[in-house]
């Protein structure tokens, strides 16, 4: 088993419970870790035998463009989208960081980690 990861994907999106968050938006950073058997790709050197990083990025980006109130909701959509496209993924972990959240004080981010 191997872990294919795409880390530090940055998106400007409009997720949040507050109306202001859905109007002004903020930066999000997404990491995804996919456990997959890469034995075939290790021998074949063929992209079709593994998880395509570019396609993973495209799927994450598409879901990040759809506004959600909760990180839990957008996170589950991302995991469902990626694992549907790549059924060879045995497990997946997703981390979403919301940068500079409007919580009434200075902080770098809040984050959510989901597993599939």
N, C-alpha and C positions, 0 to 999 in steps of 0.2 A: 504494500500500500504506500501511496505517496500523498502528500498534501500539495495541491496546486493552490497558490494564493495570488490574489490581486489586491494590493494594498495601497492605501493613500489616494483612492479615487476621490476627487473633489468635485462637488456640485453646488451650485447655487439653487436653492429650492424654497418652497413656500409651505413647509410643514409646521404645524403648531396648532394649539387649541385657541390661542388668542387671535382675534381678527387682524391685529396689527402684524402678526407673524405671517399670516397668509397674504398680506398686502405688500410688506416690505421684503420678506424673505431673509435668508441668512445662508451662510456656508455650512455644508455638511461634508464630512470625510467618512468614506465607507471602505471597510476591509472585508474580504470574503476568503474563507479557507475551505477548500473542497477536498475531501478524502476520496481518492479514486485509485483504481488499479491501473498503473501505467506500464505494466509489463509489455503489453503489445506495442505501445508507442516506443518503448525503449529499444525494441528490436527493429521495428519497421521504419522509424524516422518519418512517420506519416501523421500529419496533423489530425486527420479524421479518426485516429486511434486514441485520441486524448481529448482533454477539455481545451477549447480554443479561448485564450485569454481575451482576444478582441471581442468575441461574441459575448463573453461574460460581462465585459465592460458595457457593451451595447444594451444588454438586458437590464443591468443595474441602472444605467442612465435613463432608459425608458420608464422604469418604475419610479425613479426619483423625480421625474417630470410631472407625475400625477400627485396632486396635493393631498395630503393626509393630515388629520389632526394629531395622530399618534405615531411615534417612531415604531411602535410595535406593529402597526398596520402596514406601513411601507416596508418594514423589514420582512414581514411574513410574505408579502407580495414578491419581494426580490427573491427570497429563498424558493418559493414555489415556482417562479419563472425559470430560475437557473436549474433547479432539479428536474423540471419538466423537460427542458431543452436537452439536458445532459443526464439521462437516466442512469448512467454508469457511476454517478456520484453516490457514494455509500453514506456519507454524512457531510454536513456543511455547517459552518459557523460564520455568522455575519456580525460585524460590529459597525454601528452607526454612531458617529459623534456629531452633535449639534454644537457648532461653535458660537460662542458669545450668546448664550440663551438669556432671554429677558426675565431673570429671576430676582431682580432687585439688588444685585451686587456684582462685583467683579469676579469672573471665573472664566477659565479657558473653554470648557465644554461640559456637556452632559453626554452620557453614552448609554447605549443599549446593546447587549450581546444576545443574539438569538441562535438557537441550534435547530437543525433539521435532521 
